[in-house]
Amino acid sequence: MYRQQSDILRKTAGIAYYQQISEILMHRIEEGEYQPGSRLPTESDLGRQFGVNRHTAREALRKLKSDGIVFSVKGRGTFVADNKIRYRVSKKVRFTTSILEAGLTPGTELISTDTDTADEELAGKLGIRTGEPVLVLKMLRSASGIPFMIATSRLPATRFIGLGERMGTSSSLYALLREQFGIEASRAESVFETIMPEERDMHLLQIPADVPLLLVRSIARDQYGGIVEYCETRMRGDIGSMVVNFDPTCRSGGAIFRSPPSWPSSSILTTGC
């Protein structure tokens, strides 16, 4: 098979083949051959193109992913990244509304609904007594089919009777709290840290083990100051970055999502529960 001169790897360069391939791909991205949002060749295609095995091609793509140049979606391929999702955190977070306003299709899959018993730590977070029942909602959030975050919300079960069943037909937890319970929930505080994904995270978010996650632990209060929710959100770190808004007049959060060509070129996306 004919290969371009730029596809021929240098055996005596003292540079590993995977690194040479990643540099060639990086050059092509910089030259505009691969535009933001476009899909790169598969491992098999790269192997044939450069005359290497799939493991070497995989390592080349992995290096680009670790440098934040590309990101992968399981079953779809590896795409050129643009600016990461700039995730703004403020008092009011509306995932569903923001996705719709961006022209994207919001996705919320209710993974599970459970009832747990509050231990001392969780009781302190929710402002309830130890041993009281807690409603646990786990949801997978996506934008136009791309898995973006896993949100696990914990709420006082006795205060929100029937919420779990109603959540099965709603894509917005906060909208449901407002419409069915008269609660205007807003973020009161958030704690951020980076973690590596667990097996379940990798499965739900369709990511490999080396993609870090941004873990956000948040407390939400109602319009009267009472605690209504403790939420843990696990957001993909390969396509997302966090922006904290200190403007007290700002009441909405958003993010610029760099996306495949079929999506709007500038999209607004918020995270939260």
C-alpha positions as CSV (number, residue, x, y, z in Angstrom):
1,M,0.0,0.0,0.0
2,Y,1.3,3.4,-0.9
3,R,2.1,5.7,2.0
4,Q,2.9,9.4,1.9
5,Q,6.4,10.5,2.9
6,S,4.9,12.0,6.1
7,D,3.5,8.6,7.0
8,I,6.9,6.9,7.0
9,L,8.3,6.5,10.5
10,R,12.0,7.1,11.3
11,K,13.5,3.9,12.6
12,T,16.8,5.6,13.6
13,A,15.3,8.8,15.1
14,G,15.5,7.5,18.7
15,I,11.8,8.3,19.2
16,A,9.2,5.7,19.8
17,Y,6.9,4.9,17.0
18,Y,3.8,5.9,19.0
19,Q,5.2,9.3,19.8
20,Q,6.1,9.9,16.1
21,I,2.6,9.0,15.1
22,S,1.1,11.3,17.7
23,E,3.3,14.1,16.5
24,I,2.2,13.6,12.9
25,L,-1.4,13.6,13.9
26,M,-0.9,16.7,16.0
27,H,0.7,18.4,13.0
28,R,-2.2,17.5,10.9
29,I,-4.6,18.9,13.5
30,E,-2.6,22.1,13.7
31,E,-2.6,22.4,9.8
32,G,-6.4,22.0,9.7
33,E,-6.5,18.6,8.1
34,Y,-8.5,17.4,11.1
35,Q,-10.9,20.1,12.2
36,P,-12.3,20.4,15.8
37,G,-15.1,17.8,16.2
38,S,-13.8,15.6,13.3
39,R,-13.1,11.9,13.9
40,L,-9.5,10.6,13.6
41,P,-8.7,7.3,11.9
42,T,-9.3,4.2,13.9
43,E,-6.5,2.2,15.5
44,S,-6.7,-0.3,12.6
45,D,-6.6,2.5,10.0
46,L,-3.5,4.1,11.7
47,G,-1.9,0.7,11.9
48,R,-2.2,0.1,8.2
49,Q,-1.3,3.7,7.4
50,F,1.9,3.7,9.4
51,G,2.8,0.0,9.2
52,V,2.5,-0.6,13.0
53,N,0.4,-2.9,15.2
54,R,-2.8,-1.7,16.9
55,H,-1.1,-1.4,20.3
56,T,1.3,1.2,19.0
57,A,-1.6,3.1,17.3
58,R,-3.5,2.9,20.5
59,E,-0.6,4.4,22.5
60,A,-0.4,7.3,20.0
61,L,-4.1,8.1,20.4
62,R,-3.7,7.8,24.2
63,K,-1.0,10.3,24.3
64,L,-3.1,12.8,22.4
65,K,-6.0,12.2,24.8
66,S,-3.7,12.7,27.8
67,D,-2.6,16.0,26.3
68,G,-6.3,17.1,25.9
69,I,-6.0,17.2,22.1
70,V,-8.6,14.6,21.4
71,F,-11.3,12.7,23.3
72,S,-13.0,9.4,22.7
73,V,-16.5,8.1,22.7
74,K,-17.0,4.4,23.1
75,G,-18.4,2.9,20.0
76,R,-18.0,6.1,18.0
77,G,-14.3,6.8,17.8
78,T,-11.8,9.5,18.7
79,F,-12.6,13.1,18.0
80,V,-10.5,16.3,17.8
81,A,-11.2,18.4,20.9
82,D,-11.7,22.2,20.7
83,N,-12.1,24.2,23.9
84,K,-13.2,22.0,26.7
85,I,-16.7,22.4,28.1
86,R,-16.5,25.5,30.3
87,Y,-18.7,24.5,33.1
88,R,-19.9,27.6,35.1
89,V,-21.1,27.0,38.6
90,S,-23.6,29.4,40.1
91,K,-26.7,29.3,42.4
92,K,-29.1,28.3,39.7
93,V,-28.3,25.2,37.6
94,R,-30.7,24.0,34.9
95,F,-29.2,21.2,32.9
96,T,-32.3,20.5,30.7
97,T,-33.1,24.1,29.9
98,S,-29.5,25.0,29.0
99,I,-29.2,22.0,26.6
100,L,-32.4,23.0,24.9
101,E,-31.4,26.6,24.5
102,A,-28.1,25.4,22.9
103,G,-30.0,23.5,20.2
104,L,-28.8,20.2,21.6
105,T,-30.9,17.3,22.8
106,P,-30.8,16.9,26.6
107,G,-30.6,13.3,27.8
108,T,-31.5,12.1,31.3
109,E,-31.6,8.4,32.0
110,L,-32.8,7.4,35.5
111,I,-30.4,4.6,36.4
112,S,-31.8,3.8,39.8
113,T,-34.2,4.9,42.5
114,D,-33.4,3.6,46.0
115,T,-34.2,4.4,49.6
116,D,-31.3,4.5,52.1
117,T,-30.9,5.2,55.7
118,A,-28.9,8.3,56.7
119,D,-25.7,7.7,58.6
120,E,-24.3,10.5,60.8
121,E,-22.3,12.1,57.9
122,L,-25.2,12.1,55.4
123,A,-27.7,13.2,58.1
124,G,-25.4,16.2,58.7
125,K,-25.3,17.1,55.0
126,L,-29.1,17.0,54.7
127,G,-30.0,18.5,58.1
128,I,-31.9,15.4,59.2
129,R,-31.6,12.9,62.0
130,T,-29.4,9.8,61.8
131,G,-31.5,6.8,60.7
132,E,-34.1,8.8,58.7
133,P,-34.9,7.5,55.2
134,V,-33.1,9.1,52.3
135,L,-34.3,9.0,48.6
136,V,-31.3,8.2,46.3
137,L,-31.7,9.1,42.6
138,K,-28.9,8.2,40.2
139,M,-29.0,9.7,36.7
140,L,-26.9,9.7,33.6
141,R,-26.8,13.1,31.8
142,S,-25.9,13.4,28.2
143,A,-26.0,16.0,25.4
144,S,-27.1,14.8,21.9
145,G,-26.1,11.3,22.9
146,I,-22.7,11.9,24.3
147,P,-22.5,10.8,28.0
148,F,-21.2,13.7,30.1
149,M,-21.9,13.1,33.8
150,I,-23.4,10.9,36.4
151,A,-25.4,12.7,39.0
152,T,-26.4,11.0,42.3
153,S,-29.0,13.1,44.3
154,R,-29.9,12.4,47.9
155,L,-33.0,14.0,49.4
156,P,-35.1,13.6,52.6
157,A,-37.5,10.8,51.7
158,T,-40.3,11.9,54.1
159,R,-40.4,15.3,52.6
160,F,-40.6,14.2,48.9
161,I,-43.0,11.2,49.0
162,G,-43.5,9.9,45.4
163,L,-40.6,11.8,43.9
164,G,-38.9,8.7,42.8
165,E,-41.8,7.5,40.8
166,R,-42.4,10.9,39.2
167,M,-38.8,11.3,38.3
168,G,-39.1,8.3,36.0
169,T,-41.1,10.5,33.6
170,S,-39.2,13.8,34.0
171,S,-35.8,14.9,32.7
172,S,-35.4,17.7,35.2
173,L,-35.2,17.1,39.0
174,Y,-35.4,20.8,39.9
175,A,-38.3,21.4,37.6
176,L,-40.1,18.5,39.3
177,L,-39.4,19.9,42.7
178,R,-40.8,23.3,41.6
179,E,-43.9,22.0,39.9
180,Q,-44.9,19.1,42.3
181,F,-43.6,20.3,45.6
182,G,-43.4,24.1,45.3
183,I,-39.6,24.0,46.0
184,E,-37.2,26.5,44.3
185,A,-33.9,24.7,44.7
186,S,-30.6,26.5,44.3
187,R,-27.0,25.6,44.9
188,A,-25.7,26.7,48.3
189,E,-22.1,25.3,48.2
190,S,-19.9,23.0,46.1
191,V,-16.7,21.1,46.7
192,F,-14.5,20.0,43.8
193,E,-11.9,17.3,43.4
194,T,-10.4,15.1,40.7
195,I,-10.8,11.4,40.8
196,M,-10.1,8.4,38.6
197,P,-13.1,6.5,37.3
198,E,-14.4,3.3,38.8
199,E,-15.6,0.4,36.7
200,R,-19.2,1.6,36.7
201,D,-18.2,5.1,35.7
202,M,-16.3,3.8,32.7
203,H,-19.2,1.8,31.6
204,L,-21.8,4.5,31.9
205,L,-19.7,7.4,30.6
206,Q,-18.1,5.2,27.9
207,I,-14.5,6.2,28.8
208,P,-11.3,4.3,29.4
209,A,-9.6,3.9,32.8
210,D,-7.2,6.8,32.2
211,V,-9.8,9.6,31.8
212,P,-10.0,11.6,35.0
213,L,-13.3,12.7,36.4
214,L,-14.2,16.0,38.2
215,L,-16.2,15.1,41.3
216,V,-18.5,17.9,42.5
217,R,-20.3,17.6,45.9
218,S,-23.0,20.1,46.2
219,I,-25.7,21.2,48.8
220,A,-28.9,22.7,47.5
221,R,-31.3,24.8,49.6
222,D,-34.9,25.8,49.1
223,Q,-36.3,29.4,49.0
224,Y,-36.6,29.3,52.8
225,G,-33.0,28.3,53.4
226,G,-33.7,24.6,54.2
227,I,-31.5,21.9,52.8
228,V,-33.3,19.9,50.1
229,E,-30.5,17.9,48.3
230,Y,-27.0,16.6,48.6
231,C,-25.7,15.8,45.1
232,E,-22.5,14.1,43.8
233,T,-21.7,14.7,40.2
234,R,-19.0,12.9,38.3
235,M,-18.2,14.8,35.1
236,R,-15.9,13.7,32.3
237,G,-12.5,15.5,32.7
238,D,-11.4,14.9,29.1
239,I,-14.1,17.2,27.6
240,G,-15.0,19.5,30.6
241,S,-13.5,22.2,32.7
242,M,-15.0,24.1,35.6
243,V,-15.6,27.9,35.9
244,V,-16.8,29.2,39.2
245,N,-18.9,32.4,39.0
246,F,-18.6,34.8,42.0
247,D,-21.1,37.3,40.6
248,P,-24.1,37.2,43.0
249,T,-26.4,38.6,40.3
250,C,-25.7,35.6,38.0
251,R,-28.5,33.1,38.3
252,S,-27.7,30.6,35.6
253,G,-24.8,28.4,34.7
254,G,-23.5,27.4,31.3
255,A,-20.7,25.9,29.3
256,I,-19.3,26.1,25.8
257,F,-19.3,22.6,24.5
258,R,-17.0,21.8,21.7
259,S,-18.8,19.3,19.5
260,P,-18.8,17.1,16.4
261,P,-19.6,18.9,13.1
262,S,-23.3,17.8,13.2
263,W,-23.8,19.9,16.4
264,P,-24.1,23.7,16.7
265,S,-20.6,25.1,16.7
266,S,-21.2,27.0,20.0
267,S,-23.4,25.2,22.5
268,I,-24.4,26.1,26.0
269,L,-24.3,23.3,28.6
270,T,-24.8,23.3,32.3
271,T,-24.0,20.7,34.8
272,G,-25.8,19.9,38.0
273,C,-28.6,17.8,39.2
